[in-house]
Amino acid sequence: MIDVQARIRNYLLADVALVALVGARIYAGRAEPPPGYKPGDGAALVFKVRGGGLDYEDALLIPSVQFKCYGEDEVSAWMCYCALHDALHDGRSAQILHAEAETLGQPLEEPQTEWRYVLAHFTIMMRT
């Protein structure tokens, strides 16, 4: 099986506008940023596969992916989400056949750290 999360990360790292905002702070397979990250460091994006499916011939993976877009405040978290949405919704490449937002992002706050983030989910179709 392919490394779905690595493929998504590589796709996102190729988006100039998103990388201009988050730099290399795109963390795959995580529910929160790694130790040492602080929102004052700049916007960050974490994501993990939360399920999904295969097509009937097992030629396509269709994962549902949870993204959390962190920022120093609500506005910067929302800007991070907007950049993710622009990069991914209706996105296509050699690696990604189609990506689609499942819902609009939801602004939230981590209860323990009070960090602001936007929670979003995308369905991403890719070849196995």
N, C-alpha and C positions, 0 to 999 in steps of 0.2 A: 504494500500500500504506500501511496505517496505521503510525504510530510505536508499535510494540509496547512498547518500553521506557518511553516516556513514559506510555503508558496504564497500565502496571503501577505506575509510580512514583506517578502521581496516585491510583490506587486505594489504595496503601499509605499515602500522606499523609493519606487520609481516615480512617484507623484511629486512634482516639484513644489507645488503650493503646500501640500501637507508637510513635506520635509522642511520647508522654510519655516513652518510653525513649530514643529515638534523635534526637528533634528533627527537624531538616531533614537529618540525616546519612544520607540514602537516596540512593545514587549509582547511576544507571543507566548501563549500557554499560561497566562497569568490572570488572576482575578484582581490584582492590585499591583502598583509599581514595586520594583525591587527595593530592598532595604537601602537606605541612603537617599532615596529620592525625596524631594520636597517640592511642593507646587511652585515655590519661588524660583526653582531651577528652570522653569518654563513648562509649557504644556506637554502632556504625555498621553500616550495611547496604549492601553492594554487590551488584550483580547484572548478568548479561548473558545474552542468549539464546544457547543452545548448539546449536540445531537445532530440529527439530520437523516439522510438516507442515501440510497443508491438507486440508479435507474434499473430497469428490469433486466438489463444485460450486464450489469456491473461495470459499464464503461464510463459512467459518470458518478462522481461523488457530489452530493448536494448537502453540505453541512449548514446548519444554523449556527451563526457565530455571534457571541456576545462581545460587545465593545464597551469600554469605559474611557471617556475622554476627560482627562483631568486638566484643570487650570487653576491659576492663583485665586480666581474668584468665579462667580457665575458667568460673567461675560466671557472671560477667556476660555472657560470650559465649553461654553456654547460655540465659540469661534473654532475650537478644536473639533467639535462635532460637525460643524458646517464644512470644514475642510475634509474630514473623513467622508461625509455624505457626498460631497462633490467628487471625491476621488473614487468612491466605490459604487454608488448607486448608478445602475445602468452601465457599470464598468465592464470592459472587455479587454482581453490581451491574449497572447499565445497561451498563457497559463490559466486565465480566468475566462470561462465561456460567457458567464453572465452573473452579475451581482445585483441584488435588489434589497432595498430597505424593507424590513418587515413592518416597522412602525416608525413614527417620528421619535426622536430622542427624548428622553425624560431627564430633566435636571434633578439631581439628588445630592446628598451629602453623606460622606462616610461617617457613621455614628461615633467611632472611636477617635478619629483624627480631625473631623470636621472639614475634611478636604472636599471641595466642590468637584462634581463630575457630571457628565451626561451619559446615561445608559442607552445603548442602541443595539438593535439586533438586525443582522443581515443574513439573507440566504445567498449562498455563493455556489455556483455550479462550476465544476472543473473536471477535466478528464482524469481518469485513473492512470 
